[in-house]
Amino acid sequence: MMNHGYLTRSAERPSLWAMLLATALAGCASNQGGGNVGVFGNEPDATPNTAYATAAQDAMIRADQAAKTADSAPIDPKKDAERERNLHLKLVQDMMSQNNAYAALAHLDAYDQRWGANRQSRLIRAGAYRKTGQLDKAELAYRTLLNGATPGQQTGALWYGLGKVSVDKDELGTAAQRFEKAAQSDPLNINAYTDLGLVYLLTGRKDEAYNNLMKATQLANGENPTATANLALWGLVYGDTGLAQSIADQLKWTDSTRKKVTAQANVIRKRLESKGVNP
């Protein structure tokens, strides 16, 4: 059994992903149980929010308008336009976080018409294409950004996005390569390690899965329950029940949640065994 160190301190997908999500958890970070196990990254629930704008978005708009009204200084057209442009892009980002990717794409079209596309808006658009199942467009968008990157420019988010596209295509080998490049480009990218560890777990690469999931868990320092939960899944798949129990206690999982994680681990074990891998 491996030494797990600090854990004792306090401690839109096809095929394979549909199989995993069939046993996805209602939660793992709180007493009620919050978050998903055996899924990638920290994306919100797949159910879209049908509201055009949330109360928070409305409040942000009103606050911005109030700030303009209260400002006694002469209006600077350039600063005013910049503030409005930034607000528009912030609204699009909020739509993405709420799984309103289709609305986000429409707003990105409006944004590009008014302000012109930039690297940040193109990155958001690539993510929106992926979340709406337009994987070829997402691939092209990420690659275009990658090819246009200047020397020294951060590309971790681009490789990570490409890795997510490969996950959605059920191309795990390619996904692993891309997540590896994301982690190399951005060595503190917790989600890259989390997703890479899960890819390795699902393909029977025991040690690599453990190393990446532990790296994600320790970097997150308790702030990323998905990484920690996937480490518990690793423990169940590979027979380290002590690790799984420690994490279950740390995250205060209910009996129902523990049963679901165990069922998910059994699905993964059977999948590996069918491919000739003995966990």
DAJOTA-V43319 format. One record per residue. N is the residue number from 0. RES is the residue in one small letter. SS is DSSP state (H for helix, E for strand, - for the rest). BURIAL is I if it has 24 or more other C-alpha atoms within 12 Angstrom, else O. Layout:
N&RES&SS&BURIAL  N&RES&SS&BURIAL
This chain:
0&m&-&O  1&m&-&O  2&n&-&O  3&h&-&I  4&g&H&O  5&y&H&O  6&l&H&I  7&t&H&O  8&r&-&O  9&s&-&O  10&a&-&I  11&e&-&I  12&r&-&I  13&p&-&O  14&s&H&O  15&l&H&I  16&w&H&I  17&a&H&O  18&m&H&O  19&l&H&I  20&l&H&I  21&a&-&O  22&t&-&I  23&a&-&I  24&l&-&I  25&a&-&I  26&g&-&I  27&c&E&I  28&a&-&I  29&s&-&O  30&n&-&O  31&q&-&O  32&g&-&I  33&g&E&I  34&g&-&I  35&n&-&I  36&v&-&I  37&g&-&I  38&v&-&I  39&f&-&I  40&g&-&I  41&n&-&I  42&e&-&O  43&p&-&I  44&d&-&I  45&a&-&O  46&t&-&O  47&p&-&O  48&n&-&O  49&t&-&O  50&a&-&O  51&y&-&O  52&a&-&I  53&t&-&O  54&a&H&O  55&a&H&O  56&q&H&O  57&d&H&O  58&a&H&O  59&m&H&O  60&i&H&O  61&r&H&O  62&a&H&O  63&d&H&O  64&q&H&O  65&a&H&O  66&a&H&O  67&k&H&O  68&t&H&O  69&a&H&O  70&d&-&O  71&s&-&O  72&a&-&O  73&p&-&O  74&i&-&O  75&d&-&O  76&p&H&O  77&k&H&O  78&k&H&O  79&d&H&O  80&a&H&O  81&e&H&O  82&r&H&O  83&e&H&O  84&r&H&I  85&n&H&O  86&l&H&I  87&h&H&I  88&l&H&I  89&k&H&I  90&l&H&I  91&v&H&I  92&q&H&I  93&d&H&I  94&m&H&I  95&m&H&I  96&s&H&I  97&q&-&I  98&n&-&I  99&n&-&I  100&a&H&I  101&y&H&I  102&a&H&I  103&a&H&I  104&l&H&I  105&a&H&O  106&h&H&I  107&l&H&I  108&d&H&O  109&a&H&O  110&y&H&I  111&d&H&O  112&q&H&O  113&r&H&O  114&w&H&O  115&g&-&O  116&a&-&O  117&n&-&O  118&r&H&I  119&q&H&I  120&s&H&I  121&r&H&I  122&l&H&I  123&i&H&I  124&r&H&I  125&a&H&I  126&g&H&I  127&a&H&I  128&y&H&I  129&r&H&I  130&k&H&I  131&t&-&I  132&g&-&I  133&q&-&I  134&l&H&I  135&d&H&O  136&k&H&O  137&a&H&I  138&e&H&I  139&l&H&I  140&a&H&I  141&y&H&I  142&r&H&I  143&t&H&O  144&l&H&I  145&l&H&I  146&n&H&O  147&g&-&O  148&a&-&O  149&t&-&O  150&p&-&O  151&g&-&O  152&q&-&O  153&q&-&O  154&t&-&I  155&g&H&I  156&a&H&I  157&l&H&I  158&w&H&I  159&y&H&I  160&g&H&I  161&l&H&I  162&g&H&I  163&k&H&I  164&v&H&I  165&s&H&I  166&v&H&I  167&d&H&I  168&k&-&I  169&d&-&I  170&e&-&I  171&l&H&I  172&g&H&O  173&t&H&I  174&a&H&I  175&a&H&I  176&q&H&I  177&r&H&I  178&f&H&I  179&e&H&I  180&k&H&I  181&a&H&I  182&a&H&I  183&q&H&O  184&s&H&O  185&d&-&O  186&p&-&O  187&l&-&O  188&n&-&I  189&i&H&I  190&n&H&I  191&a&H&I  192&y&H&I  193&t&H&I  194&d&H&I  195&l&H&I  196&g&H&I  197&l&H&I  198&v&H&I  199&y&H&I  200&l&H&I  201&l&H&I  202&t&-&I  203&g&-&I  204&r&-&I  205&k&H&I  206&d&H&O  207&e&H&I  208&a&H&I  209&y&H&I  210&n&H&I  211&n&H&I  212&l&H&I  213&m&H&I  214&k&H&I  215&a&H&I  216&t&H&I  217&q&H&I  218&l&H&I  219&a&H&O  220&n&-&O  221&g&-&I  222&e&-&O  223&n&-&I  224&p&H&I  225&t&H&I  226&a&H&I  227&t&H&I  228&a&H&I  229&n&H&I  230&l&H&I  231&a&H&I  232&l&H&I  233&w&H&I  234&g&H&I  235&l&H&I  236&v&H&I  237&y&-&I  238&g&-&O  239&d&-&I  240&t&H&O  241&g&H&O  242&l&H&I  243&a&H&I  244&q&H&I  245&s&H&I  246&i&H&I  247&a&H&I  248&d&H&I  249&q&H&I  250&l&-&I  251&k&-&I  252&w&-&I  253&t&-&I  254&d&H&O  255&s&H&O  256&t&H&I  257&r&H&I  258&k&H&O  259&k&H&I  260&v&H&I  261&t&H&I  262&a&H&I  263&q&H&I  264&a&H&I  265&n&H&I  266&v&H&I  267&i&H&I  268&r&H&I  269&k&H&O  270&r&H&O  271&l&H&O  272&e&H&O  273&s&H&O  274&k&-&O  275&g&-&O  276&v&-&O  277&n&-&O  278&p&-&I
